[in-house]
Amino acid sequence: MVKVSKIVGCSGTYIAYVLIAMYAISCGQNQPGGEVVRQNSAGDSIMSLIEAGRSQNNNLEFRRQSLQKASDAVLKIKIDSIRLAYVSRLSLAYSNIGDSLNFRKANKTAIELAQETADTLVLAEAYWDLAYFYSGLAVKDSAFYYYLKAHEQFNAIQDDYHAARMLYNMAVEQASVKDYTGSEITTINAIELLKPLKKNKERFNCYNNLGSITKELHDFERAIDYYQIALSYAEKLPDAESSVNNVQNNIGNVYKEQGLYSEAILYYQKVLNSDSLLYKNPKSFAISLDNIAYSRLRNNNTENVRRDLEKALAISDSIHDFSGLAVSSYNLAEFHLWNKDTLSARSYAYQAKNYAQQSSNNKRLLETLALITKLDPGNAGALTADYIALNDSLQQAERQIRNKFERIRFETDEVVAQNQLLARQRLLWIGIAAGLLLLAISIFTIIDQRVKNQKLRFQQQQQEANQEI
C-alpha cells in the first residue's frame, strides 16, 4: 500500500502573498506612505519567521522560536483575511515540526476564520491538514472524516485534482481496516476525477491501491491487471525507479501468495537488479531480498537462503526497521523449521514476535503467534489464547471503525440530501411566488384592459351623441 502523503502546493503561499499585497495597497490608500512601508515590513517579517520555522536546515528549537514569534505577530493583525493567510501557513509549519498542541490551535483558528470569510480553498486545506494529523496518530475515523470534509470543499470549488487526492486518502484509510469494497469504490471515484487530468503520480497511487485491495480479496488476476496499469504510470514518473520497484515487489507478492514462486522470484529479482538499490533504499532492498529468499525456500531451493535472510536481517537492524526485522526473523524461523532445527526456529519466532509488537504490526504478530504454537507445544495453550484474544480485538476494532465510516458517509449523504431538498423547496417556493406574481400581473392587465375598453366605449358613445346633436 502506498503511504498517504500530505503535499501542499504553492496555492497557500500564493494566496498569502496576494492578500498581503492587497492589504498593503489598501493601507496605501488610507494611510501615509510610512505606514505602507511598515505594513509591508511586518508582512515580510512574519513570512520570514514562518519560513525559518519550516526550514529543515535550522535546528528544532530555533524553528519553534521562529514560529512562536510569528504567532505573536499574527495575533496583532485585525483583518481576518490577512490573519487567515498567516494562520494557515502556521498550522502547516507546526505540523511539520510535530508540535501537535500549537498545530491544533492554529488549525482551529484557520478553520474558524475560513468559515467566517467563506474562503473555501483555505478551509479545504485546513481540513486536509487535520486529516493528515489524525492519520499520523492512526485515529482512522477522524482522519477519514476530515478527508471527507476536505473533499467536499474541493468539490464545491470544482477542484477535481485535490478532490481526487482526498478520495484516494479516504480509500487508503478504508483499506487499512479491511473495508476493501468501500476502498475500491472510493478509489474508482478518484480515478474518474483524474481521467481528464495528466496526473501520473496520482493515477499510479490509485491503481497500486486497487492492486493491493484485490490481492487481499484473493482476486489475484485483477490484482495483477491493476498492478500492471500502475506500473505503466510509474514508468512515466520523474522518480520512476522507486515507484517501479514498489509495484514489481507487489506483483511478486501476488504470485507468492498464489504459490507461484518461480514467477514471484522473477519480479523480486528485477527489484534487486536496480542500480545501487542497497545504498539508495536499503529498506526496499531488504524487503525484496527477504521475499526472494523465502520464495526460493518454498520452491524447494535452499541455496543461499539462510545467507540472504541473515543479510536482510542485518540491513533492517542497521536502519532500525522493526517491521523488516519481524519479517526477516519470521522467515528465518520458517527456514530452520524447514531444516528441522526446532530450537533455532523457536528462537527466531520469539524474536519475530517481539519485533512485530515493537512495530505494531498486528498482522505479522498473528502469523508469528500461529507459528510459535507449533514450535512451542508447552506454551501452546497460552499462545493460542493470546492469538484468539488479539484476533478478536482486531476484528472488533476494525468492525467498529468500518461502521463509523459508514455512519460518516451516511450522515454526509443525509446532509447533502437535506440540502438538495431545501434547494428544491426554495425553487418550488420561488416558482409559486413567480406564478402568483404572473397571475397578479395578468389579472391587473386584464382589469386595466377592461377599464380602458370601457373608457373607449364611453368616449365612442359620447362622440356619437355629439354627432347626433
Disulfide bonds with the S-S distance in Angstrom:
none
